[in-house]
Amino acid sequence: MAVAFALALHGGAGTITRGGDEAPYRAALLAALEHGRATLAGGGSALDAVVATVVSLEDCPLFNAGYGSVFTANAAHELDAGVMDGRALAAGAVAGVHTIRNPVLAAREVMRDGRSVLLAAEGAERWARTKGLEVVEPSYFSTPQRLAQLRAVQGLAQDKAMLDHDGAAAVDEKSQRIGTVGAVALDRQGHLAAATSTGGLTNKMPGRIGDTSIVGAGVYANDTTCAVSSTGTGEHFIRGCIAYDVHARMRYLAHDVTRAAGDSIVECLQPLGGRGGVIAVGRDGQIAMPFNSPGMYRAWIRDGALPQAAVFAA
């Protein structure tokens, strides 16, 4: 039996200061949301919807994924992405890639291939080329703002890696050129999916892999409960298995998605010293978007309702 669809996305969480020009970011979030909404409204799958949404965000230089990703400590780009389909718990991810234009598309192809869940670095690059995915020169991902952000962070401490939000603030306290991205969806067939993509941390150690490509940390979907995409201090999300923890609270404690997601941030992420948030959608179409940082870029829509976007807590 067909059910109403629901879709939510995030553009990252962290130190976002009030008073900046939010209009371009809200517009980009809503444009990405429309890609996913159109897919769901046309009867498309939750997986296709979250991938379409994240591709739009990867192509936008305002967010830390794809074009406009942050720099590593050696002034390069290493991108991660992960997807999960809640129907059969199928998942795919890539990590440490630097020529795949849309890492989320590579992650989906890894999932479709089925022999692996996570491919990294040069192996992932070679495999993506065999699948006909678009590749670019590494310089494609660079923007002057991101390079300035790297230099500013290195001026503060050579060995310190920062969330994209905090790195942007190091350049300009009102700068908002920020955000790991992700999307979660429930389709009209009742299936759930999640996708997450990132350029990582500004000035991160080369080879560092965060939570984005890790099933159960940065991305998770299970038709019995929910779909989750995370954003924030990745090492803490990995240690806390935050995305899976939301699912576990729903399955084993019978909590709804709002309580499960909120409690996971407060009871699991915060005690580890982690910052950030999650977006989650339950099998009933309920959407939760808790965060413990000053702000989180997010947008959402349900079947028959108007799209909405927000940055700060209500």
DOKE-500784 format. One record per residue: residue in one letter; x, y, z of N, C-alpha, C, CB in turn. Coordinates in steps of 0.02 Angstrom, whole numbers, plus 32768, in hexadecimal, padded with zeros to 4 digits. Glycine has a CB too. Layout:
<nodes>
AXYZXYZXYZXYZ ...
</nodes>
This chain:
<nodes>
M802A7FC48000800080008000802C803E80007FD08000803D A801C806E7FD4804480AB7FCF803E80D5800E802F80D47F92 V807380F5802280728122805C808E81658046809C81058097 A80838197806E809D81DA805F80E981D88064807F820F808F F810A8202803C81538204803E816B823C806D8170820E7FF8 A81AA8237808081CA826A80AA8214826D809781C1825B80F6 L823082A9809A827682B48088829482EB80B4827B82C8803D A82D082E080CA82F5831380F0833D831380DA82F08307813D L835E834D80DF83A4835280CD83C8837F80FF83AD836D8085 H840A83788101843283A68129846D83BF8100844B8385816A G848683F9811384C1841680F384F88421812584AF845780D1 G84F683FD815D852B8401818E8516842381CE856584248171 A853884128204852C84308246856D84478263850883FE8275 G856C847C828A85A9849582AA85A084DC82C185E38491827A T85D6850282C385D5854782DA85BC857482A2861C855D82F3 I857C857E82A0855C85A9826E854685E88293852085858249 T855E8621827F854E865F82A2851186808284858A868F82A1 R84E8869D82AF84AD86C2829884C387048279847C86CE82D2 G849B871E824C84A8875F822E84C7875D81EA84D48785825B G84DA872181D284F5871B818E84BD8718815B852286DE8189 D84D08718811C84A0871480E6848C86CB80DC84BC873380A5 E845486B780F8843E867280F4841A866280B384118662812E A84058694808E83DA868A805383F8865A802083CC86CB8033 P84388661800C845386347FDA845485EB7FF2849A86487FC8 Y845E85E080328462859D804D841C857D80518483859D8091 R83EC85A4806783A8858C80688390857B8021837985BF8088 A83A185A57FF2838E85997FAC83AD85597F9283A385D47F80 A83ED854E7FA2840F85117F8C83F184D37FAD845985157F9B L83E084D87FED83C184A08010837D848F7FF083B884B0805A L835584C27FE3831384B67FC68317849C7F7F82EA84F67FC9 A834984B37F598352849A7F158364844F7F17838A84C17EF1 A8390843C7F4583A183F57F4B836583CD7F6283DB83EC7F7D L833F83E97F90830383C87FA982D283B97F7082E183F27FDF E82CD83E87F41829F83E07F0982B383A57EDD829C84207EE0 H82F4839A7ED5830A83607EAD82F0831F7ECC8357835F7EA9 G82F7831A7F0D82DF82DE7F2F829382DA7F3082F982DC7F75 R827283127F3C822983137F3E820B82FC7EFC820F83587F4F A822783177EC5820D83047E83821582B97E778232832B7E4C T824C829D7E8D825682557E868221822E7EAC829B82417E9F L821582417EEA81E4821E7F14819D82297EFA81E982357F5D A818D82657EE6814982757ECE8139824D7E8F814282C07EC1 G816D823F7E67816482187E2A816381CD7E36819A82297DFA G816481B97E75816381727E8581A781527E89813A814E7E53 G81DC817B7E87822081617E8B823281477ED0825081967E77 S826981247ED2827E81047F11829F81357F4082AE80CB7F03 A829F81237F8082C1814C7FB2830B81517FA382B6812F7FF9 L8328811B7F8B8370811C7F7A837E814E7F42838780D67F65 D8356814C7F0D8361817C7ED6835681C37EEE8332816C7E9C A832881CE7F1C831A82117F358354822D7F5E82DB82107F60 V837182047F8B83A7821F7FB483E6822A7F8A83B781EF7FEE V83F181FF7F58842C82087F2D842482477F03843581CA7EFF A83E982537EE783DD828F7EC083E582CE7EEA8397828E7EA1 T83CE82CB7F2883D483037F55841D83127F6483AE82F67F96 V844482DF7F74848A82E97F8684B382FD7F4984A682A97FA5 V84A582E47F0E84C882FA7ED384C183467ECA84AE82D67E94 S8485835F7ED5847A83A87ECF84A583CE7F01843083B87EDB L84AC83B57F3D84D483D67F70851E83CE7F6284C383BA7FB5 E853383957F468579838C7F33858D83BD7EFC858583437F1C D855F83CF7ED1856E83FC7E9A856C84467EAE853E83F17E61 C855884537EEC855384987F05859184AA7F2E851284A27F2F P85B484E07F1F85F284F17F4285E7850B7F8A861885247F1C L85AA85157F9E859D852F7FE185A684FA80178557854A7FE4 F85A784BA800385A98485803585E8845B802D856B8459802F N85FB843B8064863A84158067862F83CD804E8656841480AE A862383C8800D861B83877FED862183927FA285D683657FFF G864783697F7F864F83747F38867183B77F2A860D83727F14 Y865883DC7EFA8673841D7EE8866E844B7F25864E843B7EAB G86A884677F3A86A984927F7486BC846E7FB4866784B17F7E S86D884317FAE86ED840C7FE98729842D800A86FD83C37FD7 V87318420804A8769843C807087AA8419805D875C843680BC F87E2843780728824841D8063884083F4809D885484558053 T886983C2808C888F839D80BE88CB83C780D288A4835880A3 A88F383AD8101892E83D18119896183DC80E2894E83AB8152 N896283B180AF899283BB8078897183DB803B89B083788064 A893B8401804889198429801588FE83FF7FDC8948845D7FFA A88E283C57FEC88C2839A7FBC8879838E7FD288E883567FB4 H885583677FAA881083567FBB880A830A7FC187DE83717F86 E87E882F37FF587D882AC7FFE878F82A880128808828A8033 L8765828C7FE7871D828E7FEF87038249800286FB82A67FB0 D86CF8248802C86AE820A80428663820F803586BC81FD808D A864381D6802985FA81D4802285E1818E803185E581E97FDB G85A3818B804A8585814A8058853A814C804C8592813680A0 V851E8113803784D6810C802E84BF80CB804D84C3810F7FE2 M847F80C9805F8462808B8079841980878066846B808580C5 D8404804C805083C0803E803C83A08013807283BC801B7FF6 G836A802B8090834C800780C983277FC880B8831F803480EB R831B7FBB807882F47F80806583197F3F807782E57F81801B A83587F3A8065837E7EFD807283BE7F0B8097838D7ED98030 L83C37F4580B683FF7F5B80D9843C7F5B80AB840C7F2E8116 A84317F6C806C84687F72803D848A7FB68047844F7F6B7FF4 A84CD7FB7804184F17FF5804D852E7FF8801F85067FFB8096 G8544803580118581803F7FEA85A180807FFE8571803F7F9F A85E380847FF7860780C0800C864A80C47FE8861180C28058 V866381027FE386A7810F7FCB86C781407FFC86A8812C7F82 A8709813C8000872D8168802F8771817C8012873781448073 G878581B9802087C781D1800C87CE81D87FC187FB81A38025 V879781E97F9D879C81F17F5587A9823A7F43875B81D87F32 H87C682467F0787D9828A7EF687CE829C7EAD882082947F08 T87B1826E7E8587A2827F7E40875A826E7E2C87D2825B7E12 I8734824D7E5886EF823C7E4886C382797E5586D681FE7E72 R86A382937E20867E82D27E28864882CC7E5D865F82E57DE5 N862182977E5C85EB828D7E8D85F6824C7EB385A6828D7E69 P861882507EEC862682137F1285E881EB7F25864B82257F50 V85AF820D7F2F857381E87F42855D81B97F0A853A82197F53 L856A81CA7ECB855A819D7E94858781607E95856081C17E51 A85C5816A7EA885F381317EAE85DE81047EE7863B814A7EBA A85C881227F1F85B080FA7F57857480CF7F43859C81287F92 R854780EC7F1C850D80C57F058523808B7ED884DC80F27EE0 E855480977EAD856C80627E81858E802A7EA8859C807E7E4E V85B2803C7EDE85CF80087F0985997FDD7F2785FA80287F42 M85637FFD7F3D852A7FD87F59850B7FAA7F2484F680097F74 R85007FC57EE884E27F9D7EB3850D7F617EA084D57FC87E76 D854F7F6B7E9E857D7F367E8C85797EFD7EBF85C47F517E88 G85777F0F7EFF856A7EDE7F3385A47EB67F4D85397EB07F1B R85DE7EBA7F2D86177E927F44863A7EB27F8086487E887F0D S86337EF47F8786537F187FBE86207F497FDB86937F3E7FA5 V862F7F63801586087F9A8032862F7FDB802E85F67F8B807B L86707FD8803986998015803A86D8800B801086AD80278082 L86E180387FDF871E803A7FB78740807D7FC5870E80317F6B A8783807D7FC787A780B97FDA87DE80CB7FA887C580B1801F A87EE810C7FA8882981277F86882E81107F3D886881147FAB E886B80FC7F28887780EE7EE2884D80B37EC888C080DF7ED6 G884080837EF38816804B7EDE87D080627ECC881480177F15 A87B5808F7EF4877380AA7EE6877480D57EA6875B80D47F20 E87AB80FA7E9C87B081237E6187B080F87E2187F1814E7E63 R87D980C37E2287DD80987DE7879A80757DD9881480637DF1 W877A805E7E0E873A803B7E078705806A7DEB8724801E7E4A A870480A97E0386D280D97DEB86DA80E57DA086D9811B7E11 R871880E77D89872380F17D41870880B77D18876E80FB7D33 T870D807A7D3386F280417D0E86A680437D0A87087FFF7D2E K868680677D38863D806E7D39862680AA7D10862580757D80 G865580CE7CF2864281067CC9862D81457CEE860B80F27C9D L863E81497D2E862D81857D55865981BF7D3F863581777DA0 E863E81FB7D44866382377D2E869E82447D5D863582747D2C V86D9824C7D408714825E7D67872B82A37D53874C82297D5E V874D82C57D80876483097D7587AB83107D8F8735833C7D98 E87CA83477D7D880B83567D9B880183687DE5882E83917D75 P883083577E11882783687E58881A83B27E64886583537E7D S883383DD7E39882984257E4287DF84397E3B8852844B7E10 Y87B6840D7E1D876E841D7E16874E842B7E59874A83E37DF4 F876484097E8D8744840F7ECE8759844E7EF4875483D37EF8 S878C84707EDD87A984A87F01878384E97EF687F284B17EED T877F85117F2A876785567F25879585837F4D871D855C7F3E P879B85C27F3A87C785F07F5F87B485F57FA987C686357F40 Q877485F37FB7875D85F97FFD877685BF8027871185FD8000 R87748582800A878B8548803087D6854A803C87788508800B L87FC8563800B8844856880148854859B804B8867857B7FD3 A883185D3804B883A8605807F882985E880C3880F86448071 Q87F585BF80C587E1859E810388198571811D87A1857580F9 L8838854B80F088708520810488AA85488120888884F680C8 R88BD857D80FD88F585A5811488E785C58157890685DB80E0 A88AA85DA8162889885F981A2889D85C681DB88528617819F V8884858981CE88878556820288CF85438210885F851881ED Q88F8853C81DC893E852B81E68964856382098960851C81A3 G894C85A18201896A85D88225895D85D5826F895186198209 L892585B48282891485AD82C9893A857282E888C985A382D1 A893D853A82C3895F84FF82DD896A84CF82A3893684DC8316 Q89A884BF829489B88496825A89998451825D8A01848F8253 D89918435829A897983F0829F893183EB82B589A483CB82CE K890B842182B388C6841F82CA8897841B828E88B6845D82F4 A886983EB8290883683E5825C87F584018278882C839B8246 M87CF8423824D879284458263875684318239879B84908261 L871C8430825A86DD842C823686DB8464820386A0842F8266 D86BA845981CB86B7848B8197869A84CD81B1868E8473815D H866884CA81DC864B850681F98680852E8221861184F48227 D86A5850A824A86D6852B827587108546824C86EF84FC82AA G8722852182178757853881EB8743857781C6876A850281BA A8704857A81B186EB85B6818F86ED85F281BF86A485AB8175 A86DC85E681FE86DD861C822F87238635823B86BE86048270 A8754860B8230879A8621823887AD8655820487C985E58234 V878B865481CA879686858196876C86C381A2878786688152 D872D86B881B286FD86EF81BA86C786D681E986E087078175 E86BD86F78220868E86DE8251864786D98237868F870A828E K863886FB820085F686F581E285F686C881A485DC873A81D0 S862F86AA81958633867E815B860786418165867B8669814D Q85E4862C813085B985F2813485C585C280FB856F86078135 R860185C080E08610859380A98621854E80C6864B85AE807D I85ED852980D685F584F1810385C884B780F285E885068149 G85D7847B810A85A78446811185AE840480EF856E845F80FE T85BF83D0811485B1838B80FF8568838780EC85C483588137 V8556835B80BC8511835980A684F5831280AD850B8370805D G84B2830E80B0849282CD80B4844882D280A984A082AC80F7 A84288299809C83E08297809283C4825580A983CF82A38048 V8385825680C08361821A80D3831C821E80B5835D82128121 A82FF81E480A382BE81E58082829581A7809182C681ED8037 L825481B080918222817A809181FB8181805081F2817E80D0 D81F6814B802981D2814F7FEA818B81357FF181F7812A7FB3 R8165813A7FBB811E81277FBC811380DC7FC280FB81417F7E Q814880B67FB98144806E7FC28156805980098171804A7F90 G8166808B80338177807D807881BF806C8085814D80468090 H81EB8078805482328069805D825980A78073824F804D801B L8290809A809682BA80CF80B1830080CC809382BE80CA80FE A83208106808F83668109807783888146809383698109802A A83CB8144809583F3817C80AE8432818280838405817280F8 A844B81C0807E848981CE805B84AD8207807D847D81DE8010 T84F08203808085188237809F855882418075852A822580E9 S85708280807185AC828F804985D282C8806A859A82A08000 T861582C68066863D82F9808786828300806A864282EA80D1 G869F833B807586E683468068870F833D80A786F1838B804A G86EE833180DF87128324811E871F83638146875283038110 L87568364816B8769839B8196879E83C681748783838181DA T879A8407817E87CF8434816788118423818A87BC847E8172 N8847841C81648889840D817E888D83C7819D889C844181B2 K8862839A81858865835681A088A4833281898826832E818B M88B8830081B088F182D8819E88E382B2815D890282A781D8 P891082B3812D8905828C80F088F9824281008942829280C1 G88C6822680E188B381E280EF887D81DA812488EE81BB8103 R886B821081458838820D817987F481FE815A8836824F81A1 I87D081CF8177878C81BF8161875E81CA819C878781758146 G872A81F1819386FA820081C886BF81D181C786E2824681C2 D868881E881E3864D81BD81EB862381B681AC862381D88222 T862A81E4817C85FC81E7814385F581A6811E8612821D8114 S862C81848112862A814580EC8622810781178669813F80C4 I861881108158861480D8818685CB80C88196863B80E781C7 V85B5808C81828571807681908567807281DC85628031816F G8532809181F385238091823B853D80CE8260853E8054825A A856B80F3824085868130825E856B816D823A85D28130825D G857D817481F9856781AE81D3852B81A281A8859E81C581A9 V85198163819E84E08152817284C28110818884F681508127 Y847F810C8188845E80CD8199841580D08182846180BF81E5 A83FB8098816A83B480948157839C804C816183A980AB810E N83618046817E83448005818B82F8800E8188835A7FE781D0 D82D77FEA815A82907FF3815082677FE6818F82787FC88119 T82827FC281C0825C7FB381FC82597FEE822C827B7F788220 T828580218221828780588251828F809C823082C0804D8281 C82CA80AA821282D980EF81FF831380F281CD82EA8118823C A831F812E81B3835A813D818C837C817981AC8349814C8140 V83BF817881B083E481AB81D6842181C281AE83FA8190821A S842E820381AE846C822081938489824E81C8846082458150 S84CA824881D584EB826D820B851882A581EF8515823E8236 T852682D6821A8555830A820A85738326824B8534834381E2 G85B5832F824B85D5834A8286861C832F828E85AB833A82C5 T8631832782CC8675831082DA867782C482D0868B83228323 G868E82B082958686826B827E86A1823582AC86A68264823F E86DA824182CC86F6820D82F786C781FC8330873982248314 H86A3822D834986738220837F863681F98365865C826183A0 F86218208832885E981E4830B85FC819B82FE85D2820582CA I863B819082EC8652814B82E28653812683258698814A82C2 R8671814583578677812483998633811683B886A1814E83C8 G8603814283AB85C0813A83C885908113839C85A3817C83D7 C85A68101835F857980DF832F85358103832D856F80938343 I85388145832484FD816F832F84C3815E8301851081B78326 A84D0815582C08498814782928476810582A684B28143824A Y849D80D282B68480809382CB845E8099830F84B6805D82CE D847980C3833A845C80CB837C841480E58377848780FB83A6 V84078111834883C28129833E839580EF832D83BF81608307 H83AA80C682FE8384808A82EB8379805C832783A8806382B4 A83AE8050834E83AA802283868379803A83BB83EF801883A5 R8378807B83C78349809683F98301808D83E2835780E18405 M82F6809283A182B280878386829F803E838982AD80A1833E R82CE8012837682BE7FCB837282B97FA983B682F27FA88349 Y82E77FB983E382EA7F94842282C97FB8845D83307F868432 L82C17FFA8458829F8020848D825A8038847782CA805B84A2 A824A802C843782098040841B81FD808C841E81D1801C8441 H823480B2841A822E80FA8418821C811183D1826F811C842F D81FA814A83CB81EF81668389822F8188837281B381978389 V8230819D8332826F81B68316828581F78336826781C082CB T82568220834C8268825F836C828C825383AD8229828A8378 R8271822883D78292821A841782D481F5840C826481F08444 A82D481C483DF8310819D83D3834A81C883BB8302816583A1 A833C81F4838B8371821E836F8389825083A3835982428330 G835B826F83C6836E82A083F9839582828432833182C28414 D837F8248844A83A38227848183E8820F846B837A81EC849B S83EF81FB842C843081E584158463821D8416842B81C883CE I844E82598403847B82938406848E82A3844E845A82D083E4 V845C82A4847A846882B884C0848C828284E8842682C984E1 E8478824484DF8490820E850B84CC81E884EE845981DE8518 C84D681ED84AD850C81C6848E854381F2847084F081988459 L852F8226844A85618251842A85818281845C8540827883F1 Q855982A58482857382D984AF85A382BE84E3853B82FC84D1 P85968285850385C6826C8535860B825D851885AA822E8555 L860F825284D7864F824684B68672828884A48646821C8478 G864F82C084AE866B8300849A865B8313845386B5830084A4 G862C82EF8434861C82FB83EE85EC833483E385FF82BD83D1 R85F1835383A885C48389839485A88379834F85E883CE8393 G856A838E8345854B8384830485028371830B856F834F82DD G84E9834D82DA84A3833B82DB8495830482A98478837682CD V845682F082A7843E82BE827783FD82D68259843682798298 I83EF82BD821D83AB82C082038393827881FE83A782E581BC A8354826D820F8339822A820F82F0822C81FB834182088254 V82DB81F881D7829481F181C6827F81AA81DA828781FE817A G824681A681FC822D816582118202814481DC8206816C8251 R81F3810581E781CA80E081B7818480FC81B281C7809781CB D816F812581E3812E814681E18131818B81C18112814C8227 G816B819F81A9817381E081898183821981B9813581F18165 Q8189820B81F9819C823E822981E58251821F819082268272 I81F482918223823882AA8217825482C78258823882E081DF A829482B8826682B782D382A082F982F0828982C2829D82D7 M830D832A82A5834B834B8291836E836B82CC833C8380825B P8380834582FF83A08362833B83EA8372832F839983338376 F840483A48353844A83B48350845E83D78390845A83E18312 N849F83D383A284B783F483DF84EA842A83D084D683C0840E S84F0843E8392851C8474837D84F284B4837585418463833A P851284EE836B84EB852C836584B8852B832C851A8565835A G84C6850582F78496850282C084A184C48296849B85408295 M846F84B5826C8474847F823C844984928200845E843A825A Y8468849681C5844284A38188841684678179847284B4814D R83D68472816E83A9843A8162836B8451813C8395841A81A4 A834C84238119830D843080F682E683EF80F3831A844C80AE W82A483F480EC827B83B880EE823883C480CC827183A28136 I8218838D80BA81D68391809B81B2834E80A581DC83A2804F R8171835280AC8146831780AD8114831B80758122830F80F2 D80FC82E3805F80CB82E18029808F830E803A80B48298801C G8081833D800C804783698015805583A8803D801183438036 A809283B0805680A383EA807E80D68415805980C083D480C3 L80DF84528072810F8480805381568470806D80FD84CA8063 P8189847B804381CE8470805A81E184A4808F81FF8473801F Q820D849080BC822484BD80F0827084B780F8820184AD8133 A828F84EE810E82D784EF811A82E58514815A82FD850E80DF A831B8502817C832D852381BB8378851C81C68306850681F6 V8393854881F183DA8546820283E3853D824D83FD858681EA F83BF8565827483C7856582BC838C854082DD83CD85AD82D7 A83928535831E835A85168343831F85458343836F8504838C A82E48528834582A68550834482A3857B8383826885228340 
</nodes>
